[in-house]
Amino acid sequence: GSADLYRVLGVAKAAAPGEIRRGYRRAALRVHPDRAEPGHREEATRRFQVLGRAYAVLSDAERRAVYDEQGTVVEEEEEGEALRPERDWQEYWRLLFKKITIKDIEDFEKNYKDSEEELDDIKAAYVDFEGDMDKIMESVLCVDYTDEPRIRKIIQEAIDSGELPAHKAFVKESKQKMSARKRRAEKEAKEAEKTREELGLGDGEDDLKALIQNRNKDRKKEMDDFLAQLEAKYGNNSKKGGKKTAAKKGKK
């Protein structure tokens, strides 16, 4: 929806090459056709192609200089295969980014969690989705439902400091919606485990089960404690209210 290539990748015009690459990676992960529902694959593929073509221009110093000067991109055959609309951008993605291993995922997650990049992504997601935690949790990298207390704390602190607006969807979110989000996440985790077993993934380095269980053990307890606190805070109030109502009816 934008003619600005920098905006397409979510980076500033003065972004360094490394920032251009990271911007493309983040945007491509969000709209990659493999993540889209069957009915939205065609649109996701189109968006993925747009991202790839924007990256092809901004990652090339000469093409980027021409774009910065003229504000337009001339897509002619002689300019090279990278700008041709019919290019297989999914294949280009695979060539650009090597096949990742479990260790790569662990290393990335360790460096990403609690980094400035993650903080920026969380705040940007909060603004983009106007406080909708369902969408925020889906869009931020490397998080699952056990991360929610930490994500909420980051957002709340930014709201309290005046850095972020207090969107009603966030500050007034019901306990029922939080619980429903947790149930969905647990269901998806069970389905993923079932798929892993059906695929016959074995033990050892490729066994994601042990990795996920170890990583989530403490955070799951944190999430359960968080929901228990909400139950104690709001559940008791509603019970007290019910007793008062009953007492009044008795007097009448």
Backbone torsions as a table, in degrees:
resi	resn	phi	psi	omega
1	GLY	NA	10.1	-178.9
2	SER	-133.6	144.1	176.7
3	ALA	-90.5	-4.5	-179.0
4	ASP	-89.6	113.1	-177.0
5	LEU	-62.3	-34.4	179.4
6	TYR	-65.8	-39.2	179.0
7	ARG	-68.4	-34.8	178.0
8	VAL	-58.5	-40.6	179.6
9	LEU	-88.4	-6.2	178.4
10	GLY	71.9	34.8	-179.9
11	VAL	-127.9	164.7	178.1
12	ALA	-79.8	159.1	-179.4
13	LYS	-63.5	-28.5	-179.1
14	ALA	-90.0	11.6	-175.4
15	ALA	-58.6	139.4	176.2
16	ALA	-74.7	162.5	-179.6
17	PRO	-53.3	-39.5	178.9
18	GLY	-63.7	-37.2	177.9
19	GLU	-68.8	-36.4	176.9
20	ILE	-60.9	-46.0	-179.7
21	ARG	-63.4	-44.5	179.8
22	ARG	-66.4	-37.4	177.8
23	GLY	-62.4	-42.1	178.3
24	TYR	-64.2	-43.2	-179.3
25	ARG	-60.2	-48.1	-178.8
26	ARG	-62.3	-46.5	-178.3
27	ALA	-65.7	-41.3	-178.3
28	ALA	-67.2	-35.8	177.2
29	LEU	-63.5	-34.2	-178.7
30	ARG	-71.6	-36.5	-172.5
31	VAL	-113.5	11.1	-178.9
32	HIS	-58.3	132.7	-177.6
33	PRO	-54.8	-29.6	-179.5
34	ASP	-65.3	-21.6	-178.6
35	ARG	-93.1	-9.9	-174.4
36	ALA	-82.1	151.7	172.5
37	GLU	-66.6	153.6	-177.7
38	PRO	-50.1	-39.7	-177.9
39	GLY	-74.3	-10.7	-177.5
40	HIS	-115.3	9.1	-176.6
41	ARG	-63.3	-40.0	-177.7
42	GLU	-63.0	-45.1	179.3
43	GLU	-66.7	-40.2	178.9
44	ALA	-63.1	-39.1	178.5
45	THR	-63.9	-41.0	179.2
46	ARG	-63.2	-44.3	-179.6
47	ARG	-66.4	-37.4	178.8
48	PHE	-64.2	-38.8	178.1
49	GLN	-66.2	-40.4	178.2
50	VAL	-61.1	-44.5	178.4
51	LEU	-60.3	-43.6	-179.0
52	GLY	-63.6	-39.5	-179.4
53	ARG	-71.2	-35.7	176.0
54	ALA	-65.1	-42.6	179.8
55	TYR	-65.5	-37.2	179.8
56	ALA	-60.3	-34.8	179.5
57	VAL	-77.0	-51.1	-173.1
58	LEU	-74.6	-18.7	178.4
59	SER	-87.7	-7.3	177.9
60	ASP	-104.7	118.4	-173.2
61	ALA	-56.3	-43.3	-177.4
62	GLU	-69.5	-46.2	179.7
63	ARG	-64.6	-37.5	179.7
64	ARG	-65.5	-40.6	179.6
65	ALA	-62.7	-41.5	178.7
66	VAL	-64.8	-43.1	179.5
67	TYR	-63.3	-43.0	179.8
68	ASP	-61.8	-34.5	-178.0
69	GLU	-79.8	-42.2	-173.6
70	GLN	-99.8	-24.5	-179.2
71	GLY	76.6	9.3	-179.7
72	THR	-135.7	163.5	177.3
73	VAL	-122.8	123.3	177.9
74	VAL	-94.9	113.3	-176.3
75	GLU	-99.8	80.9	179.5
76	GLU	-108.0	154.1	-176.6
77	GLU	-55.7	-41.6	-174.9
78	GLU	-72.5	-12.4	179.6
79	GLU	-72.3	-12.8	176.7
80	GLY	119.3	159.5	-175.3
81	GLU	-62.4	-28.2	-174.7
82	ALA	-61.1	-23.6	-177.7
83	LEU	-101.7	0.2	-177.0
84	ARG	-74.7	131.0	-177.3
85	PRO	-59.4	-30.5	-174.9
86	GLU	-82.5	2.8	-179.5
87	ARG	-60.5	143.9	177.9
88	ASP	-81.4	95.9	-174.2
89	TRP	-73.5	-24.4	175.6
90	GLN	-68.0	-38.1	176.8
91	GLU	-67.9	-38.6	177.8
92	TYR	-61.3	-40.1	178.2
93	TRP	-59.2	-44.7	-178.0
94	ARG	-67.1	-33.9	178.0
95	LEU	-72.7	-36.0	-176.1
96	LEU	-72.5	-39.3	-177.2
97	PHE	-117.1	121.2	-177.5
98	LYS	-64.4	160.0	176.7
99	LYS	-62.5	128.6	-175.8
100	ILE	-91.4	152.1	178.2
101	THR	-111.1	173.1	177.6
102	ILE	-60.4	-39.0	178.8
103	LYS	-62.0	-39.3	176.9
104	ASP	-59.5	-43.4	-179.5
105	ILE	-63.6	-45.5	179.1
106	GLU	-60.7	-45.3	-178.6
107	ASP	-64.1	-43.1	179.7
108	PHE	-64.3	-45.9	-178.9
109	GLU	-61.3	-41.8	-179.4
110	LYS	-61.9	-40.9	-179.0
111	ASN	-78.7	-28.2	-176.2
112	TYR	-80.7	-42.3	-177.4
113	LYS	-59.7	130.5	178.1
114	ASP	65.7	16.7	176.8
115	SER	-88.4	167.8	176.3
116	GLU	-61.8	-35.6	179.5
117	GLU	-62.7	-43.6	179.4
118	GLU	-66.8	-42.3	179.2
119	LEU	-58.4	-43.6	178.4
120	ASP	-63.4	-41.1	-179.6
121	ASP	-65.4	-40.7	179.8
122	ILE	-64.4	-45.7	-179.4
123	LYS	-66.0	-39.7	178.9
124	ALA	-65.0	-40.8	178.8
125	ALA	-64.9	-39.5	178.5
126	TYR	-60.6	-44.5	179.7
127	VAL	-68.2	-46.6	-177.4
128	ASP	-60.1	-40.2	-175.0
129	PHE	-102.9	11.9	174.8
130	GLU	50.5	44.2	173.5
131	GLY	83.7	5.1	179.9
132	ASP	-74.3	105.9	-175.4
133	MET	-66.7	-29.4	176.5
134	ASP	-57.2	-49.5	-176.9
135	LYS	-74.1	-34.4	178.4
136	ILE	-62.6	-45.9	-178.7
137	MET	-66.8	-28.7	178.8
138	GLU	-76.4	-28.8	-171.1
139	SER	-94.0	-29.1	-177.8
140	VAL	-75.2	135.6	-177.1
141	LEU	-68.7	148.1	169.2
142	CYS	62.1	26.8	177.7
143	VAL	-119.0	151.7	168.7
144	ASP	-133.7	-174.4	-172.0
145	TYR	-62.9	-23.6	179.3
146	THR	-71.3	-14.8	177.6
147	ASP	-85.2	-7.6	-171.5
148	GLU	-57.4	-44.7	178.4
149	PRO	-55.7	-41.2	-179.7
150	ARG	-66.4	-42.7	179.8
151	ILE	-64.5	-44.1	180.0
152	ARG	-62.8	-39.0	-179.8
153	LYS	-63.7	-42.0	179.3
154	ILE	-61.3	-46.0	-178.8
155	ILE	-66.4	-44.8	-178.0
156	GLN	-61.7	-40.5	178.4
157	GLU	-63.5	-37.6	178.7
158	ALA	-69.7	-33.3	176.6
159	ILE	-68.8	-45.7	-178.5
160	ASP	-62.1	-32.5	-179.4
161	SER	-83.1	-6.8	-179.3
162	GLY	87.1	3.1	-179.3
163	GLU	-72.8	-33.7	-179.8
164	LEU	-121.8	149.0	176.6
165	PRO	-74.8	155.6	-179.3
166	ALA	-89.9	84.9	179.7
167	HIS	-70.2	136.9	-177.7
168	LYS	-59.7	-37.6	-178.5
169	ALA	-58.5	-27.2	-179.9
170	PHE	-91.3	-54.8	-172.6
171	VAL	-72.1	-22.4	-179.0
172	LYS	-111.0	15.7	-177.6
173	GLU	-63.5	135.3	-176.7
174	SER	-78.9	155.6	176.8
175	LYS	-63.3	-33.9	179.6
176	GLN	-61.5	-40.4	179.6
177	LYS	-68.1	-39.6	177.5
178	MET	-60.9	-44.9	-178.9
179	SER	-65.6	-38.5	179.0
180	ALA	-64.0	-37.6	178.2
181	ARG	-64.6	-40.7	178.8
182	LYS	-64.6	-42.4	-179.7
183	ARG	-63.0	-40.7	178.7
184	ARG	-62.8	-42.8	-178.6
185	ALA	-64.9	-40.8	179.2
186	GLU	-66.1	-37.6	178.2
187	LYS	-64.8	-43.6	179.2
188	GLU	-64.1	-36.8	179.0
189	ALA	-64.7	-39.9	178.4
190	LYS	-66.1	-40.5	178.7
191	GLU	-64.7	-37.8	178.8
192	ALA	-65.8	-39.4	178.8
193	GLU	-65.6	-40.1	178.4
194	LYS	-62.9	-41.9	178.3
195	THR	-64.0	-40.4	178.9
196	ARG	-59.4	-42.7	179.7
197	GLU	-67.4	-39.5	179.2
198	GLU	-64.8	-33.4	178.8
199	LEU	-78.4	-11.1	177.6
200	GLY	73.8	30.2	177.3
201	LEU	-67.0	128.3	-173.9
202	GLY	-90.8	-171.6	178.2
203	ASP	-79.9	170.4	177.8
204	GLY	103.9	-152.2	-173.7
205	GLU	-62.0	-32.3	-176.7
206	ASP	-88.3	1.5	-178.4
207	ASP	-85.3	101.9	-177.5
208	LEU	-73.8	-20.7	-176.0
209	LYS	-59.5	-52.2	-179.0
210	ALA	-63.1	-39.4	-179.9
211	LEU	-61.4	-47.9	-177.6
212	ILE	-67.6	-42.0	-179.4
213	GLN	-62.1	-45.1	-179.9
214	ASN	-64.5	-40.4	-177.0
215	ARG	-69.7	-34.7	-172.1
216	ASN	-93.9	-7.9	-173.8
217	LYS	-55.5	-53.8	-178.3
218	ASP	-71.1	-38.1	-176.7
219	ARG	-71.1	-30.3	176.8
220	LYS	-64.8	-42.3	177.7
221	LYS	-61.6	-39.5	179.4
222	GLU	-62.4	-41.4	-179.7
223	MET	-67.6	-42.0	178.4
224	ASP	-62.8	-40.8	177.6
225	ASP	-63.6	-38.3	179.8
226	PHE	-61.9	-45.4	179.9
227	LEU	-68.7	-34.3	177.9
228	ALA	-64.0	-38.6	178.2
229	GLN	-64.2	-39.9	177.4
230	LEU	-64.4	-40.3	178.7
231	GLU	-61.9	-43.6	-179.8
232	ALA	-65.8	-37.4	-175.8
233	LYS	-74.3	-49.1	-174.1
234	TYR	-94.4	-31.9	-179.2
235	GLY	-65.5	-43.3	179.9
236	ASN	-64.4	-37.0	179.9
237	ASN	-63.5	-42.9	-178.3
238	SER	-66.9	-34.8	178.2
239	LYS	-66.4	-42.3	178.4
240	LYS	-60.6	-41.5	179.6
241	GLY	-61.5	-39.2	-179.4
242	GLY	-65.1	-39.3	-179.9
243	LYS	-65.7	-41.0	179.5
244	LYS	-62.3	-41.7	-179.7
245	THR	-62.9	-42.5	-178.7
246	ALA	-64.7	-38.8	-178.8
247	ALA	-64.4	-41.6	-180.0
248	LYS	-63.9	-40.1	179.8
249	LYS	-64.5	-36.0	179.9
250	GLY	-64.3	-39.7	-179.8
251	LYS	-64.6	-38.7	179.7
252	LYS	-66.7	NA	NA
